């Protein structure tokens, strides 16, 4: 999870069985550097003890509005003021109804109604209760008042019914928190298109030509842009990576697929980052049946694929920022600078496959950011850090 140092998160836990998931959320937030406070309803203490949260957060877990065993302050005001974000999870139908109608009859509802920070609500209940028009109206009311609703999952519920109403797993809740708190929203309103991963060019129904790209660099860029508030579309070749949350992903297979996706997205794109390793050549003919082995050598005629960046150079609109990538094994800067000029790029990210820690299949990279004005070499760092430096540079140049 991203660094949340200096952020204060208030977890509000109401009386549902999904409360058992919340200690994992509290623990992960602490590990990310956040200060964590927990408020529970009295019913929630039937599912999990306040001591559990106190042990994880090093703060007193607040349950009773009128408790006297603490240093004097107006607790519901002090907690509401300190919080950068409030997560109500699990949010029962009862708590949702109270918040939607301004009822503050316990510490949880009092704190939430007193707070001015961002508020997330994760409903968790029986499917019939969730789908009840009254609950749906209450959720709509919360959204009208500025709350964000985290959609519940579907599956087998604690009542043994199957349907919607499961609280999402802690990782999903943490993604929602990170989106709100991890970065300043410096790219809000900016539409970013990122390409990532390899392409696959078929030889026959069994075999294809490809490369070693893992897609990690492009996926890291897409996540960083999302955290900064951008509207991100990720055009991804075949990779073995989890989807980036809150990012529209368009899966593609061939270079032609990727060309069509970029072509369709370009008019609505403000920043295009081409991190994919696109095949330069494909088989001139694709066999309809599996090519059988023989005792003789085999020659496969190849033809050029679509030049995506070349097409973008001829069709770019005013205000579009284009960043390419260049993977080299020699003369990295010279070759990359030539590509920068030839493709009319605003910036190119160059790396040398022969440098330790750079290139395909690693979680690190060693890159040089090249523009017409100069070069900036970055040291060995994680690909998420490279993504941050890359977007910093793009923001400065836009």
C-alpha positions as CSV (number, residue, x, y, z in Angstrom):
1,X,0.0,0.0,0.0
2,X,1.1,3.6,-0.6
3,X,2.7,5.7,2.1
4,X,0.0,7.4,4.2
5,X,2.5,9.1,6.7
6,X,0.8,12.1,8.3
7,X,-2.7,11.1,7.4
8,X,-5.4,10.3,10.0
9,X,-8.0,7.7,9.2
10,X,-11.1,7.1,11.4
11,X,-12.6,3.7,11.1
12,X,-16.3,3.5,12.1
13,X,-17.4,-0.1,12.8
14,X,-21.0,-1.0,13.1
15,X,-22.7,-4.2,14.2
16,X,-22.4,-6.6,11.3
17,X,-20.5,-9.9,11.0
18,X,-18.2,-8.3,8.5
19,X,-16.6,-6.4,11.4
20,X,-14.2,-9.3,11.7
21,X,-12.4,-7.9,8.6
22,X,-11.7,-4.5,10.0
23,X,-8.6,-5.3,12.2
24,X,-6.8,-6.2,9.0
25,X,-7.7,-2.8,7.6
26,X,-6.5,-1.0,10.8
27,X,-3.2,-3.0,10.8
28,X,-2.5,-2.2,7.1
29,X,-3.2,1.5,7.6
30,X,-0.8,1.6,10.5
31,X,1.9,-0.2,8.5
32,X,1.4,2.4,5.8
33,X,2.2,5.2,8.3
34,X,-1.4,6.5,9.0
35,X,-2.7,7.4,12.4
36,X,-5.7,5.3,13.0
37,X,-8.7,5.8,15.3
38,X,-11.6,3.5,15.7
39,X,-15.2,4.2,16.8
40,X,-17.6,1.2,17.4
41,X,-21.3,0.9,18.0
42,X,-22.3,-1.1,21.1
43,X,-23.6,-3.8,18.8
44,X,-20.2,-4.0,17.0
45,X,-18.6,-5.0,20.3
46,X,-20.6,-8.3,20.1
47,X,-18.6,-9.3,17.1
48,X,-15.1,-8.1,17.9
49,X,-13.7,-6.5,21.0
50,X,-12.4,-2.9,21.3
51,X,-9.2,-4.3,22.8
52,X,-8.3,-5.8,19.4
53,X,-8.4,-2.3,17.8
54,X,-6.6,-0.7,20.7
55,X,-3.8,-3.2,20.4
56,X,-3.4,-2.5,16.7
57,X,-3.8,1.3,16.7
58,X,-2.3,2.3,20.1
59,X,-5.4,4.5,20.6
60,X,-8.4,4.0,22.8
61,X,-11.4,2.5,20.9
62,X,-14.4,4.8,21.5
63,X,-17.8,3.2,22.0
64,X,-19.7,5.1,24.7
65,X,-20.6,8.7,24.0
66,X,-20.6,9.4,27.8
67,X,-17.5,7.4,28.9
68,X,-15.6,9.2,31.7
69,X,-12.3,7.2,31.7
70,X,-10.3,9.4,29.3
71,X,-8.6,12.8,29.3
72,X,-11.3,15.5,28.9
73,X,-12.1,16.7,25.5
74,X,-15.3,16.7,23.4
75,X,-14.5,13.3,21.8
76,X,-16.9,13.4,18.9
77,X,-15.6,16.9,17.9
78,X,-11.9,16.1,18.4
79,X,-12.1,12.8,16.4
80,X,-14.1,14.5,13.7
81,X,-11.7,17.3,13.4
82,X,-8.6,15.1,13.4
83,X,-9.7,12.8,10.6
84,X,-8.6,13.2,7.0
85,X,-11.0,10.5,6.0
86,X,-13.7,8.4,7.6
87,X,-14.6,4.9,6.6
88,X,-17.8,3.4,7.9
89,X,-17.4,-0.3,7.5
90,X,-19.3,-2.5,7.8
91,X,-22.2,-0.1,7.4
92,X,-25.4,-1.7,8.5
93,X,-28.9,-0.7,7.2
94,X,-29.5,0.9,10.6
95,X,-26.4,3.1,10.5
96,X,-27.0,4.0,6.9
97,X,-30.5,5.1,7.7
98,X,-29.4,7.2,10.7
99,X,-26.7,9.0,8.8
100,X,-29.0,9.6,5.8
101,X,-31.5,11.4,8.1
102,X,-29.1,13.1,10.5
103,X,-29.8,11.0,13.5
104,X,-26.9,11.1,16.0
105,X,-27.8,8.8,18.9
106,X,-24.4,7.1,19.5
107,X,-20.8,8.0,19.2
108,X,-20.4,6.6,15.7
109,X,-23.2,8.6,14.1
110,X,-22.3,11.7,16.2
111,X,-18.7,11.7,15.0
112,X,-19.6,11.1,11.3
113,X,-22.2,13.9,11.3
114,X,-19.7,16.3,13.0
115,X,-16.9,15.7,10.5
116,X,-16.2,17.7,7.3
117,X,-13.7,15.3,5.8
118,X,-14.2,12.8,3.0
119,X,-16.5,9.9,4.1
120,X,-16.6,6.4,2.6
121,X,-19.4,4.0,3.4
122,X,-19.2,0.2,2.8
123,X,-22.7,-1.3,3.1
124,X,-22.8,-4.9,4.4
125,X,-26.1,-6.7,5.0
126,X,-28.5,-9.3,3.8
127,X,-29.4,-9.0,0.1
128,X,-33.1,-8.3,0.8
129,X,-32.2,-5.5,3.2
130,X,-29.7,-4.0,0.7
131,X,-32.3,-4.1,-2.2
132,X,-35.1,-2.8,0.0
133,X,-36.2,0.5,-1.6
134,X,-35.8,2.3,1.8
135,X,-32.1,1.3,2.0
136,X,-31.5,2.2,-1.6
137,X,-33.1,5.6,-1.0
138,X,-30.9,6.1,2.1
139,X,-27.8,5.3,0.1
140,X,-28.8,7.7,-2.6
141,X,-29.4,10.4,0.1
142,X,-25.8,9.8,1.5
143,X,-24.4,10.2,-2.0
144,X,-26.4,13.4,-2.4
145,X,-24.8,14.7,0.8
146,X,-21.2,13.9,-0.4
147,X,-20.6,10.4,1.0
148,X,-19.0,7.9,-1.4
149,X,-20.5,4.4,-1.4
150,X,-18.2,1.4,-1.9
151,X,-20.2,-1.1,-3.9
152,X,-20.8,-4.4,-2.0
153,X,-19.6,-7.7,-3.4
154,X,-21.8,-10.6,-4.3
155,X,-21.5,-14.2,-3.0
156,X,-22.4,-16.4,-0.1
157,X,-23.5,-14.3,2.8
158,X,-23.4,-15.1,6.5
159,X,-27.1,-15.8,6.5
160,X,-26.3,-18.5,3.8
161,X,-28.2,-16.6,1.1
162,X,-26.4,-15.9,-2.1
163,X,-26.5,-12.4,-3.5
164,X,-25.2,-8.9,-3.1
165,X,-24.4,-7.5,0.3
166,X,-20.9,-8.8,1.1
167,X,-18.5,-6.2,2.4
168,X,-15.5,-6.1,0.1
169,X,-12.2,-7.6,1.2
170,X,-9.7,-5.3,3.1
171,X,-7.6,-4.9,0.0
172,X,-10.5,-3.2,-1.8
173,X,-11.3,-0.9,1.2
174,X,-7.6,0.0,1.4
175,X,-7.6,0.9,-2.4
176,X,-10.5,3.3,-1.8
177,X,-8.6,4.9,1.1
178,X,-5.4,5.2,-0.9
179,X,-7.2,6.8,-3.9
180,X,-8.5,9.5,-1.6
181,X,-5.4,10.1,0.6
182,X,-2.2,8.9,-1.0
183,X,-1.6,11.8,-3.4
184,X,-2.5,15.4,-4.0
185,X,-5.0,15.4,-7.0
186,X,-2.6,17.3,-9.3
187,X,-4.0,15.5,-12.4
188,X,-7.7,15.9,-11.6
189,X,-9.5,16.4,-14.9
190,X,-6.6,15.1,-17.0
191,X,-7.3,12.2,-19.3
192,X,-4.4,9.8,-19.4
193,X,-3.9,6.8,-21.8
194,X,-1.2,4.3,-20.9
195,X,-0.2,1.3,-23.0
196,X,1.5,-1.6,-21.2
197,X,2.8,-5.1,-21.7
198,X,3.7,-7.1,-24.8
199,X,1.8,-8.0,-27.9
200,X,1.4,-11.4,-29.4
201,X,1.5,-12.0,-33.2
202,X,0.1,-15.4,-34.2
203,X,2.1,-17.9,-36.4
204,X,-0.6,-20.5,-36.3
205,X,-3.4,-21.5,-33.8
206,X,-0.7,-22.7,-31.4
207,X,2.3,-20.4,-31.6
208,X,3.0,-16.7,-31.6
209,X,5.8,-14.2,-31.6
210,X,6.1,-12.0,-28.5
211,X,8.7,-10.4,-26.1
212,X,9.6,-10.5,-22.4
213,X,7.6,-7.4,-21.3
214,X,5.8,-8.0,-18.0
215,X,3.7,-4.9,-18.1
216,X,4.8,-3.8,-14.6
217,X,6.1,-0.4,-15.7
218,X,2.9,0.6,-17.6
219,X,0.7,-0.7,-14.7
220,X,2.7,1.3,-12.2
221,X,2.3,4.5,-14.3
222,X,-1.5,3.9,-14.6
223,X,-1.8,3.4,-10.8
224,X,0.2,6.6,-10.1
225,X,-1.8,8.7,-12.5
226,X,-5.0,7.3,-10.9
227,X,-3.8,8.2,-7.4
228,X,-3.2,11.8,-8.7
229,X,-6.8,12.1,-9.8
230,X,-6.4,11.5,-13.5
231,X,-9.1,9.7,-15.6
232,X,-6.9,6.7,-16.8
233,X,-7.4,4.2,-19.5
234,X,-4.9,1.4,-19.6
235,X,-4.5,-0.4,-23.0
236,X,-2.9,-3.7,-21.9
237,X,-1.3,-6.6,-23.8
238,X,-1.5,-10.1,-22.3
239,X,0.1,-9.9,-18.8
240,X,-0.1,-11.8,-15.5
241,X,-0.9,-8.7,-13.3
242,X,-3.9,-7.7,-11.2
243,X,-6.1,-5.0,-12.6
244,X,-5.4,-1.5,-11.5
245,X,-8.3,-0.3,-9.4
246,X,-10.4,2.7,-10.6
247,X,-8.7,2.5,-14.1
248,X,-10.5,1.4,-17.3
249,X,-8.5,-1.5,-18.7
250,X,-8.8,-2.4,-22.4
251,X,-7.2,-5.8,-23.1
252,X,-5.6,-6.3,-26.5
253,X,-3.5,-9.0,-28.0
254,X,-1.9,-7.9,-31.2
255,X,-0.1,-4.8,-32.4
256,X,-3.1,-4.1,-34.6
257,X,-5.4,-4.3,-31.6
258,X,-3.3,-1.9,-29.7
259,X,-3.1,0.5,-32.7
260,X,-6.9,0.5,-33.0
261,X,-7.4,1.1,-29.3
262,X,-4.9,4.1,-29.2
263,X,-6.5,5.5,-32.4
264,X,-9.9,5.4,-30.9
265,X,-8.8,6.9,-27.5
266,X,-6.5,9.6,-28.9
267,X,-9.1,12.4,-29.5
268,X,-10.1,12.3,-25.8
269,X,-6.6,11.9,-24.5
270,X,-4.5,14.7,-22.8
271,X,-1.5,12.6,-22.0
272,X,-0.4,9.5,-23.9
273,X,2.3,7.3,-22.3
274,X,3.4,4.5,-24.6
275,X,5.1,2.0,-22.2
276,X,4.1,-1.1,-24.1
277,X,6.6,-3.3,-25.9
278,X,4.8,-3.5,-29.3
279,X,6.0,-6.0,-31.9
280,X,7.7,-4.3,-34.9
281,X,7.0,-7.3,-37.1
282,X,4.3,-10.0,-37.5
283,X,4.1,-13.1,-39.7
284,X,3.0,-12.2,-43.2
285,X,0.7,-15.1,-43.2
286,X,-1.0,-17.0,-40.3
287,X,-1.4,-20.7,-40.8
288,X,-4.9,-21.9,-40.3
289,X,-3.7,-25.2,-38.8
290,X,-0.7,-26.1,-36.6
291,X,2.5,-26.0,-38.5
292,X,4.1,-29.4,-38.4
293,X,7.7,-30.1,-37.7
294,X,9.9,-31.3,-40.6
295,X,13.5,-32.2,-41.0
296,X,14.3,-29.0,-42.9
297,X,14.8,-25.5,-41.6
298,X,11.9,-23.2,-41.6
299,X,11.7,-19.6,-42.8
300,X,8.9,-17.3,-41.8
301,X,8.3,-14.2,-43.8
302,X,7.6,-11.1,-41.6
303,X,5.9,-7.8,-42.3
304,X,5.8,-4.5,-40.5
305,X,3.2,-3.8,-37.9
306,X,1.4,-0.5,-37.6
307,X,3.7,2.3,-36.3
308,X,1.5,3.6,-33.5
309,X,3.7,6.5,-32.5
310,X,4.3,7.4,-36.1
311,X,0.5,7.6,-36.6
312,X,0.1,9.6,-33.4
313,X,2.8,12.1,-34.6
314,X,0.7,12.8,-37.7
315,X,-2.7,13.0,-35.9
316,X,-1.9,14.6,-32.6
317,X,-4.2,17.4,-31.5
318,X,-3.1,20.7,-29.8
319,X,-2.3,20.2,-26.1
320,X,-1.6,16.5,-26.3
321,X,1.5,15.4,-24.5
322,X,3.2,12.2,-25.8
323,X,5.7,10.2,-23.9
324,X,7.4,7.2,-25.5
325,X,9.6,4.4,-24.2
326,X,12.9,3.1,-25.7
327,X,14.5,-0.2,-24.8
328,X,18.1,-0.4,-26.1
329,X,21.1,-2.6,-25.7
330,X,23.7,-0.1,-27.0
331,X,23.9,3.7,-27.8
332,X,20.9,4.2,-25.6
333,X,20.8,8.0,-25.5
334,X,21.6,8.5,-29.2
335,X,19.1,6.0,-30.4
336,X,16.4,7.3,-28.0
337,X,17.0,10.9,-29.0
338,X,16.7,10.0,-32.7
339,X,13.4,8.3,-31.9
340,X,12.2,11.4,-29.9
341,X,12.8,13.5,-33.0
342,X,11.5,11.1,-35.6
343,X,8.2,10.4,-33.7
344,X,7.8,14.0,-32.6
345,X,7.6,13.0,-28.9
346,X,7.6,15.5,-26.0
347,X,9.6,13.0,-23.9
348,X,11.1,9.6,-24.1
349,X,12.0,7.2,-21.3
350,X,15.1,5.2,-22.2
351,X,16.6,2.2,-20.5
352,X,19.3,-0.3,-21.4
353,X,18.4,-4.0,-21.1
354,X,22.0,-4.8,-20.2
355,X,22.1,-2.6,-17.1
356,X,21.5,-4.6,-13.8
357,X,18.0,-3.9,-12.5
358,X,16.6,-2.5,-15.7
359,X,14.4,-3.9,-18.4
360,X,11.8,-6.7,-18.6
361,X,10.6,-8.9,-15.8
362,X,12.0,-6.9,-12.9
363,X,10.3,-4.9,-10.2
364,X,13.0,-2.2,-10.6
365,X,14.2,0.0,-13.4
366,X,17.1,2.3,-14.4
367,X,15.9,5.0,-16.8
368,X,16.9,8.3,-18.4
369,X,14.2,10.9,-19.1
370,X,15.0,12.6,-22.4
371,X,13.5,15.7,-23.8
372,X,14.6,18.1,-26.5
373,X,16.1,20.3,-23.7
374,X,18.2,17.6,-22.0
375,X,18.5,14.4,-20.2
376,X,17.8,13.4,-16.6
377,X,19.2,10.0,-15.4
378,X,17.4,8.4,-12.5
379,X,19.1,5.8,-10.2
380,X,18.0,2.3,-9.7
381,X,14.5,2.4,-8.1
382,X,11.2,0.5,-8.0
383,X,9.0,0.9,-11.0
384,X,6.4,2.7,-8.8
385,X,9.0,5.3,-8.0
386,X,10.0,5.6,-11.6
387,X,6.3,6.2,-12.4
388,X,6.2,9.0,-9.8
389,X,9.2,10.7,-11.2
390,X,7.9,10.3,-14.8
391,X,4.6,11.9,-13.9
392,X,6.3,14.7,-12.0
393,X,8.3,15.6,-15.1
394,X,5.2,15.4,-17.4
395,X,3.3,17.7,-15.0
396,X,6.1,20.2,-15.0
397,X,6.3,20.2,-18.8
398,X,2.6,20.4,-19.4
